[in-house]
């Protein structure tokens, strides 16, 4: 596609439910990132993939958060047993190469509300 | 650890007036620096970046930023603001020496443009 696509656009979950958020990066992009953006804050890094390899997961806040990119393209962020503090916009970004100064292309995000 | 401070949470300017958004970073070595813009319901879009060379960098939409090592600053400027510039602006820093891909974002500055 022309840009990074994320689905669903909005997700409402009851506390304790599991959710799965999908990211379709730009075709051919090697690097893929997940960021969490709380209301009124800047994005915070969650995890980074280079192709299918998860090279950095230092930003995942707990073991309830899990991400995968099994074929090096589409990625899924899964949150188990959701809590109210998980409510945020989850942003996916991709870049063509692995260079740190490479431009990131962001999706519009998935807004998660945990009730 | 790297960090970014955007001291101004909210700025209002008149259309046609000049603009400067402040960004201060903390990082032990020469950083990669970025400015991203986020319009409501949209993903973040890269305005400009600095990673070496000329400390005055030009970006899209008429924006520029100047890297000042002595002040640990990377302020964003525009000589004449347009109504369409109303958005949230984020400064971000990346590590040049560690190879770590994660960016650290500031908390953002919301720009309002008065007619």
Interface residues (C-beta under 8 A of the other chain):
Chain A: X3 X4 X31 X33 X35 X40 X41 X42 X43 X44 X45 X48 X55 X56 X58 X59 X91 X93 X98 X100 X101 X103 X104 X105 X106 X107 X108 X109
Chain B: X4 X6 X32 X36 X41 X42 X43 X44 X45 X46 X49 X51 X90 X92 X94 X95 X96 X99 X100 X101 X102 X103 X104 X105 X106 X107 X108
